[in-house]
Amino acid sequence: MSLRFGKYEGIGNDFLVVEASGDDALGPEDAQRLCDRHYGVGGDGVLLSAPPVTPGAHGRMVVLNSDGSRPEGCGNGLRCVALSLARKTGLPRTELVIDTDAGPRTALVEMRGHTADVTVSMGAASREGEVKASLRGEELVFQRISMGNPHAIVFDVPCTEAELDELGPRLSQSLSQGTNVEFVRATGPATFDVLVWERGVGRTLACGTGAAAVAALAAITGRAPYDAPITLRLPGGPLELTVRREDLAVTLRGPARYVFSGEVPEP
């Protein structure tokens, strides 16, 4: 028997999308095997595209990180699953509702060949206090934001990729449920550069929920406006976000791209 998949990416965050009958179609070891960049297909995670559980929804997304863990959400993955579902319609513009572990999310897919501009609802942000960690002998205070999954964010502190590779897992392991880590630098009005370390994956080119958390915190702290576009530039490319003042709900817009399809033998 073979396992069929579609390879998708959203600003460099790459995934294997697998159509599945339910949440448990693949396990942690399957995700580790498939995501291995030397012995498998390679990817930051596996996205199971399963039947919906909410009336009126068009599908359900289940995320498995490359280490086999199951995060609560994934913004770039959500855009990729939305594109996968939209490609089946053959329509240039598709509106979808997709169930996730963090609740139903809406998606608007505007096709551009094998690429699409995808706008997704990310849910509401919430502040969850602070956490401290040291870098180069200096104690840093990270603001904690939840987008259904945890993020620890610090603004305007220089950090190299090597330093983030060391600090990310150390900070994550200090919290019972772990955390994603974002270093953010303001580069202009409502424009920020972001370096991200993902729980269960490591340093990546992009993180959609991380971008949403950063945009929310930027608005909360007066670094960016509410109800207006905020541009985040991640190593893989830019994303545009909007934070609603009344409830901190975040909308994210960015590209998703179909790369190829394939199949691998099931173990």
C-alpha positions as CSV (number, residue, x, y, z in Angstrom):
1,M,0.0,0.0,0.0
2,S,1.1,3.6,-0.7
3,L,0.4,6.8,1.1
4,R,-0.4,9.7,-1.3
5,F,0.4,13.3,-0.3
6,G,0.6,16.8,-1.8
7,K,3.5,19.0,-1.0
8,Y,2.6,22.6,-0.2
9,E,4.4,25.6,1.3
10,G,3.5,29.0,2.7
11,I,6.4,31.4,2.6
12,G,8.8,28.5,3.1
13,N,6.9,26.7,5.9
14,D,6.5,23.4,4.0
15,F,4.0,20.6,4.6
16,L,2.8,17.3,3.4
17,V,-1.0,17.4,3.0
18,V,-2.5,13.9,3.4
19,E,-6.2,13.2,2.9
20,A,-7.4,11.2,5.9
21,S,-10.6,9.7,7.2
22,G,-10.0,10.9,10.8
23,D,-7.6,12.4,13.3
24,D,-5.6,9.2,13.9
25,A,-4.9,8.2,10.3
26,L,-1.2,8.9,10.9
27,G,0.8,8.8,14.2
28,P,3.8,10.6,15.6
29,E,6.3,8.1,14.1
30,D,4.7,8.5,10.7
31,A,5.1,12.2,10.8
32,Q,8.8,11.9,11.9
33,R,9.5,9.5,9.0
34,L,7.7,11.6,6.4
35,C,9.2,14.9,7.5
36,D,12.8,13.6,7.6
37,R,14.7,15.7,5.0
38,H,17.3,13.0,4.5
39,Y,15.4,9.7,4.7
40,G,11.8,10.9,4.0
41,V,10.0,13.4,1.9
42,G,10.9,16.4,4.0
43,G,8.8,19.0,5.7
44,D,8.1,21.1,8.7
45,G,5.0,19.0,9.4
46,V,2.2,16.8,8.1
47,L,-1.3,18.2,7.7
48,L,-4.2,15.7,7.8
49,S,-7.1,17.0,5.7
50,A,-10.1,15.1,7.3
51,P,-13.9,15.4,7.2
52,P,-15.4,18.3,9.1
53,V,-17.0,18.0,12.5
54,T,-18.8,21.3,12.5
55,P,-22.0,21.7,10.5
56,G,-21.4,23.8,7.5
57,A,-17.6,23.3,7.5
58,H,-15.7,22.1,4.5
59,G,-12.9,20.1,6.1
60,R,-10.8,19.6,9.2
61,M,-7.1,20.2,9.6
62,V,-5.0,18.2,12.0
63,V,-1.3,19.2,12.4
64,L,1.6,16.9,13.2
65,N,4.9,18.6,13.7
66,S,8.1,17.1,12.3
67,D,8.9,15.7,15.8
68,G,5.5,14.0,15.9
69,S,3.9,16.4,18.3
70,R,0.4,17.9,17.7
71,P,0.2,21.7,18.1
72,E,-3.1,23.5,18.6
73,G,-2.8,25.5,15.4
74,C,-0.8,26.4,12.4
75,G,-1.5,29.5,10.3
76,N,0.7,28.7,7.3
77,G,-0.6,25.1,7.4
78,L,-4.2,26.4,7.4
79,R,-3.5,28.4,4.2
80,C,-2.0,25.2,2.6
81,V,-5.0,23.0,3.6
82,A,-7.3,25.8,2.3
83,L,-5.5,25.8,-1.0
84,S,-5.7,22.0,-1.2
85,L,-9.5,22.1,-0.7
86,A,-9.9,25.0,-3.1
87,R,-8.0,23.3,-5.9
88,K,-10.7,20.7,-6.0
89,T,-13.4,23.2,-6.8
90,G,-11.7,24.6,-9.9
91,L,-13.0,28.1,-8.9
92,P,-10.9,31.2,-8.9
93,R,-12.2,32.3,-5.6
94,T,-13.3,30.0,-2.8
95,E,-14.6,30.7,0.7
96,L,-14.2,27.9,3.2
97,V,-14.7,27.0,6.9
98,I,-12.0,24.6,8.2
99,D,-12.2,22.9,11.6
100,T,-9.0,23.0,13.7
101,D,-8.0,21.9,17.2
102,A,-8.3,25.6,18.1
103,G,-11.8,25.9,16.6
104,P,-13.4,26.6,13.2
105,R,-11.4,29.0,11.0
106,T,-12.6,30.8,7.8
107,A,-10.4,31.0,4.7
108,L,-10.7,33.0,1.5
109,V,-8.7,31.5,-1.4
110,E,-7.9,33.6,-4.5
111,M,-6.2,31.4,-7.0
112,R,-3.1,32.4,-9.0
113,G,-2.3,29.2,-10.9
114,H,-0.6,26.7,-8.5
115,T,-0.3,29.6,-6.0
116,A,-3.0,31.4,-4.1
117,D,-3.4,34.4,-1.9
118,V,-5.2,33.1,1.2
119,T,-6.8,35.1,3.9
120,V,-7.6,33.2,7.1
121,S,-9.1,34.0,10.5
122,M,-6.6,33.1,13.3
123,G,-8.9,33.5,16.3
124,A,-8.4,35.9,19.2
125,A,-5.1,36.6,20.9
126,S,-4.8,36.7,24.7
127,R,-2.0,37.9,27.0
128,E,-0.7,35.3,29.4
129,G,1.9,37.1,31.5
130,E,5.7,37.1,31.1
131,V,8.6,34.6,31.1
132,K,12.3,35.4,31.6
133,A,15.3,33.9,29.9
134,S,19.0,34.9,29.6
135,L,20.8,35.8,26.4
136,R,24.5,36.7,26.4
137,G,24.4,37.1,30.2
138,E,21.4,39.5,30.0
139,E,18.0,38.6,31.4
140,L,15.3,39.2,28.9
141,V,11.6,39.5,29.6
142,F,9.4,37.8,27.0
143,Q,5.7,38.6,26.7
144,R,3.5,35.6,26.5
145,I,0.6,35.6,23.9
146,S,-1.7,32.7,23.2
147,M,-3.2,32.2,19.7
148,G,-4.6,28.8,20.9
149,N,-1.0,27.8,21.1
150,P,1.7,29.5,23.2
151,H,4.2,32.2,22.1
152,A,6.9,34.1,23.9
153,I,7.8,37.4,22.2
154,V,10.5,40.0,22.7
155,F,10.9,43.3,20.8
156,D,14.1,45.0,19.6
157,V,16.7,42.6,21.1
158,P,19.3,41.5,18.5
159,C,19.5,37.7,18.2
160,T,21.5,35.5,15.8
161,E,20.1,32.3,14.3
162,A,22.6,30.3,16.3
163,E,21.6,32.1,19.5
164,L,17.9,31.4,18.8
165,D,18.7,27.7,18.1
166,E,20.1,27.5,21.7
167,L,17.6,29.8,23.5
168,G,14.4,28.5,21.8
169,P,14.5,24.9,23.3
170,R,15.8,26.2,26.6
171,L,12.9,28.7,27.0
172,S,10.3,26.2,25.7
173,Q,11.5,23.5,28.2
174,S,11.1,26.0,31.1
175,L,7.3,26.0,30.6
176,S,5.0,23.0,31.2
177,Q,3.4,23.1,27.7
178,G,6.4,24.6,25.9
179,T,6.3,27.7,23.8
180,N,7.1,29.1,20.4
181,V,9.7,32.0,20.5
182,E,9.8,35.1,18.4
183,F,12.4,37.9,18.3
184,V,10.9,41.0,16.7
185,R,12.5,44.2,15.3
186,A,10.6,47.3,14.1
187,T,11.7,48.4,10.7
188,G,9.1,51.0,9.8
189,P,5.6,52.1,10.5
190,A,3.6,48.9,11.3
191,T,6.4,46.9,9.7
192,F,8.5,44.3,11.6
193,D,11.1,41.7,11.0
194,V,10.6,38.4,12.9
195,L,12.8,35.5,13.7
196,V,11.0,32.5,14.9
197,W,11.7,29.2,16.7
198,E,8.8,26.7,16.7
199,R,8.0,24.3,19.4
200,G,8.2,20.8,17.9
201,V,10.0,21.9,14.8
202,G,12.9,24.3,15.6
203,R,13.9,27.4,13.7
204,T,11.7,27.8,10.6
205,L,11.3,30.2,7.7
206,A,7.9,31.3,8.9
207,C,5.2,30.7,11.5
208,G,1.6,31.9,10.9
209,T,0.4,31.7,14.5
210,G,3.6,33.4,15.6
211,A,3.0,36.2,13.1
212,A,-0.5,36.6,14.5
213,A,0.8,36.7,18.1
214,V,3.4,39.3,17.2
215,A,0.9,41.5,15.4
216,A,-1.5,41.3,18.4
217,L,1.2,42.2,20.8
218,A,2.4,45.1,18.6
219,A,-1.1,46.5,18.6
220,I,-1.6,46.0,22.3
221,T,1.6,47.8,23.1
222,G,1.0,50.7,20.7
223,R,3.7,49.7,18.3
224,A,1.2,49.2,15.5
225,P,-2.4,50.2,14.9
226,Y,-5.6,48.2,15.4
227,D,-7.9,47.6,12.5
228,A,-5.2,48.4,9.9
229,P,-2.6,46.4,8.0
230,I,0.5,45.3,9.8
231,T,3.4,43.8,7.7
232,L,5.6,41.1,9.2
233,R,8.7,40.1,7.3
234,L,9.8,36.6,8.2
235,P,12.8,34.8,6.6
236,G,10.5,33.0,4.1
237,G,8.7,36.2,3.1
238,P,6.1,38.8,4.2
239,L,2.6,38.4,5.7
240,E,-0.1,41.0,6.2
241,L,-2.1,40.9,9.4
242,T,-5.0,42.9,10.9
243,V,-5.8,43.0,14.7
244,R,-9.4,43.9,15.6
245,R,-9.5,46.3,18.6
246,E,-12.8,45.0,20.1
247,D,-11.7,41.4,20.7
248,L,-8.1,41.0,19.5
249,A,-9.2,38.7,16.6
250,V,-6.4,38.4,14.1
251,T,-6.7,38.0,10.3
252,L,-3.7,36.8,8.3
253,R,-3.2,37.2,4.5
254,G,-0.3,35.5,2.7
255,P,0.6,33.1,-0.2
256,A,0.3,29.4,-0.3
257,R,1.8,27.3,-3.1
258,Y,1.2,23.7,-4.4
259,V,4.6,22.2,-5.1
260,F,4.0,18.6,-6.2
261,S,2.2,15.3,-5.4
262,G,3.7,11.9,-4.7
263,E,3.3,8.7,-2.8
264,V,5.5,6.7,-0.4
265,P,5.2,3.1,0.7
266,E,3.4,2.7,4.0
267,P,5.6,1.0,6.6
